[in-house]
Amino acid sequence: MFEWLTRRRSIAKQHCEALSALEENDHETALKILEPLAEAGNPTSQITLATLHMEGQGVARDPAKALDLARRAAARGHVSAQVELARWLLYGEGVDRDEAEAAKWLQKAAKAGDPQARSNLGFLYDQGVGVQQDQKKAVHWYRLAAAQGHTVAQFNLARMYEDGIGVKRNVSLALALYQESGSKGHEDACLMAARLFEEGNGKGPNNAMAFGWYVTAHVSATSDEVRNIAAQGMERVTSNATPEELAEIAKITNAK
């Protein structure tokens, strides 16, 4: 038992030394440490080395070798390796696309509790990619990832609730999820929250709240398209606002 623990600590120490070398762009030292560890079956070193081969960092780019190393690490239950391997297979990054295998690895990582895997698996069930389309399963995995604070899962779950896909329609819950996702910078979630406040959805429009979320979307925007939609929304809700709402809009504008 003591020897096993000592060896585990030694491997962890060596791997940390390899990561430190990578931070210093000392790929030669890192490779000297990582290669024997990976060959000995250490999954953390295997996926780290796989990433270097996939990206061609310090070594010639070799997607086939990267895929082999990642599969070995994933087979040993390394969750991050399972998620990364699934991404490569799903998008065909340097390797042939294999959506079914990608789904298989995401299933394993999702069951192990990884929020990214859960969100991605939800999307596969949502769209019927690599698995048979099943909106209820999509909601299940989105919900688990959203509960862990995964921003994209929160947005996708909100979309399902708003449209009543795979779950009973609940616009109030959809709005809460859009707001939670938008508060962490998801620009589309900001726009959706703004739209729901603007439309009112049976409760009457709240132009001040809509304006605030359009402002947040504008600030978070990474594209001109989102920026323009947000700007148009700000102008529209301002023109429709009551005097009381205009006062609130003025406070938001001054605060920004």
Secondary structure, DSSP 8 states (H G I E B T S, - for coil): -HHHHHHHHHHHHHHHHHHHHHHTT-HHHHHHHHHHHHHTT-HHHHHHHHHHHHHTSSS---HHHHHHHHHHHHHTT-HHHHHHHHHHHHHTSSS---HHHHHHHHHHHHHTT-HHHHHHHHHHHHHTSSS---HHHHHHHHHHHHHTT-HHHHHHHHHHHHHTSSS---HHHHHHHHHHHHTTT-HHHHHHHHHHHHH-TTS---HHHHHHHHHHHHHH--SHHHHHHHHHHHHHHHHH--HHHHHHHHHHHHH-
